[in-house]
Amino acid sequence: MKYEVKNYVDDIGKNVIELKPFEDGEESKFMGKVLIQTPMGNMPIDIEFPEGYTLDKCFDEYDDFAKKRIEELKQEHEDQNRIIKPGDMKSPSNTIPFKQ
């Protein structure tokens, strides 16, 4: 499916992108873009808004979706960098437990 892409920015810098299908009867999809500052520089974050959202609703709930997405990314990062110790792992019931 082909889309017309429209970019909207409000007066405080919230950025919402509308993907408007060329086909009649199809609803637009909306995405947001956030730049967060990290010690290694700016990192772009994509926000996906649920189907059925309007442009106004995306701007109204932008902050909530941005915070939620940033928290998800923080959790993913923490999960990837977690150190697993032998006692943290549960052995499947069909194997012999590891003796420490």
HELIX and SHEET records of a PDB file:
HELIX    1   1 LEU A   55  ASP A   60  1                                   6    
HELIX    2   2 TYR A   62  GLN A   80  1                                  19    
HELIX    3   3 PRO A   86  ASP A   88  5                                   3    
SHEET    1   A 4 TYR A   3  VAL A   9  0                                        
SHEET    2   A 4 ASN A  15  PRO A  21 -1                                        
SHEET    3   A 4 LYS A  29  THR A  38 -1                                        
SHEET    4   A 4 GLY A  41  GLU A  48 -1                                        
END                                                                             
